[in-house]
């Protein structure tokens, strides 16, 4: 597998994932991904993307609940 950005070789390992939302900042330290050996660009497979999206949906719901308590 080749990196789309630099054509470097990819390896399967853990990579960080970060997202900034209105109400919170989420950092996952080690998500399984294909990571370019040359530029470090991560590519997450569908299974991991689905799990990340589940976490984000849960965080969105929880932050909405917290806002209602204010």
N, C-alpha and C positions, 0 to 999 in steps of 0.2 A: 504494500500500500504506500502511496506517495502523498505528501502534503500538497494541498492545492496552492498554498502560498509560495513555497520555495522548492517544491519537488523533493524535499528531504525524505528520508526513510522514517516510517512510523513505528512506534513500539507501544505495546499494551502495558499501561501502568496507571498509577493514581495521579490525578491532576486536581488542582483547586478549582472551585466554581464560586463566583461572586455575582450578586445581583443587588442593585440599589432600587428600592421602591419608595413610594411617598412616606410610608410610616415606619420603614425598617430597612436595615442592611443585612443581607444574609450571606454568610461565607461558609461553604462546605470545603473542608480542608483536603479531602482525599476521595475523589469520585473516579471510578474506573473509566479510562478513556484511552483512545489512541493519541499518542503525543509525538510530535515531530522531534526527532533527535537533533535536527539542525536549528529550527527556530522556536521550538517549544510550544507551538500552536496545538491545543487539544481538540479532539473530535470525539464527541460523546455519541455512543450508540443509542438506538431508539429506546431500549429498556432503561438506560440511565436517564435519558431525557424525560421519559414518562415519570420516573421516580422524582426527579428534580421538580417537575411541574406539580406533582402531588404535594410536595413539601411547600412550594410557593402558594398553592391554593389554601393549604392549611394555615400558613402564616397570614395570608390575606384575611381569612375568616377570623382568626384570633385577634388580629389588630383591629378589625371592625368591632368585635365584641368589646375590646378594651375601650375603644372610642365611645361606645354607647354608655359605658359606666361613668364617664366623666361628667 
